[in-house]
Amino acid sequence: MCKTSSKVLLLLVLVKSKAGNFRKRRYIRDTWGKDARKRGYKVAFLLGYSKLDKVFVDYENEFYGDVIQQDFRESYHNNTHKIKMAFDWVVNYCKRAQYIIIVDDDMYLNIQNAVGYISQAGVGEDRYLYSGYFLQEPLPDRYVKSKHYISEEQYPFDCYPPYIAGACIFLNQHAVQGFYGVLPYIPYFPFDDVFIGFLAQILRIKPLSNNLIKLEGTPLHIDEINEIKCIISQHGYNVDSMFYIAYNSTHSQFSAVENS
């Protein structure tokens, strides 16, 4: 999956996806995933285990060869297992990837703008890149009915360390290697982005804010999708029409650049 004709792979995109989200993975493969492949980048999907979907996931991976899966139950609070699986896979099977983006399957990723950001970030191989939608003073959610709820018994402190929201995270190989090295020293935490924040705190990595990643709290409207031409990643993609409208928008942008 990580093989390439060159010694260096510029970009590897790892998509966090539920085992049963077959349609979303197809939409990604048909849109921004296709743009990534055409440029020699790699896209793979991070899955947990679902007995109900096992046969279909096995067939999917046999056909596409882009599924990374481990034997833990699919649930929101198990996303940290996907992050640990991602770091383990990159370190052991894809060291040639210079940059890694970890993204949710309801995000649209503008590949050209993502690569443009990487090239302008100016982070050398011996420096850490940990970038995305930055939460500078995040607070634990004590509301019992929230999916982000954390009790004081689980986490007694009043704030989390600064971290990058887990929907779209930019890393370089140096950062992944560093995070992987300190994994054994951080207890499991149910929120993957906060967990990475703990890893970054140990390594004294300063998160880098990226204002071109949009994480609207409300449902994304069709008329907002054209914004993807000017940004890197956008949240709220759930149906095929949204993916294909965004693809047509960004594809015309690619064509204009390529034909100029």
Residue, then its C-alpha position, 0 to 999 in steps of 0.5 A: m500500500c505504501k509502495t511507490s516508484s520513488k524513494v520518497l512519498l510526499l504525502l500519505v492521507l489516513v482516513k478514520s472511517k467506521a467499518g460500515n461506512f462503505r459509501k463514504r469510502r467510495y465517495i472519497r475514492d471517487t473524488w478527492g482520493k482520486d485526485a491524490r492518487k493521480r498525483g502519486y500520493k497514497v490514501a488509506f482507511l483506518l478501521g476498527y472491527s465490526k463482525l457484521d461488516k467483516v465479509f464486506v470489508d475483507y472484499e473491499n480490501e481485496f479489491y482496493g488494497d487500501v484498508i488498515q484494520q485492527d481488532f478493536r470495536e468500532s466506537y467513538h471512544n475507540n478512535t484513539h486506537k485508530i490513532k495509535m494504529a496509524f502511528d504504528w503503521v506509518v513507523n513500521y510500514c511507511k517511513r518513506a512518507q514525508y507528510i501525513i494527514i489524518v482526516d475523518d471520512d466526513m471531511y473533504l480534502n482539497i489535495q492541491n491546497a493541502v500540498g500547497y500548505i505543506s510546501q509553504a509550512g517550511v518545516g524541515e525533516d528535523r523539526y516537528l509539524y503538528s498542524g490543523y484547527f487549533l484549540q488553544e485553551p480547551l476545557p473538559d466537557r462535564y455535561v453528562k449527556s455530551k459525547h465528549y463528557i469526561s468525569e472528574e474521576q477520569y480527568p481531574f484537571d480544569c483544562y486540556p493541553p492545547y491540541i489540534a482538532g482530530a477532524c484533520i491533522f497535518l503531521n510530518q514523519h518526524a512528528v509521527q516518529g516522536f509521537y510513536g516513541v512516547l505512546p507507552y508513557i501516556p495512559y489511554f484517553p477516549f478522545d483521540d485529538v486530546f490524546i495527541g495533545f498529551l503526546a505533543q505536550i511531552l515532546r514540547i511540540k507547539p501546535l501550529s494553527n491552520n485557518l484553512i480547515k473549516l469545522e462548522g458546528t451546523p450542517l454544511h449547506i450545499d451553497e457553502i461547498n464551493e468554499i472548498k476551492c479556497i480552503i484545505s478541508q471542510h467538515g460536514y460531507n455525508v452524501d454523495s452529492m456533496f462530495y461530487i459538487a466539491y470535486n467538480s469545483t476543485h477539479s476545475q481549479f486543478s484543470a486551470v492550473e495544469n493547463s496554464 
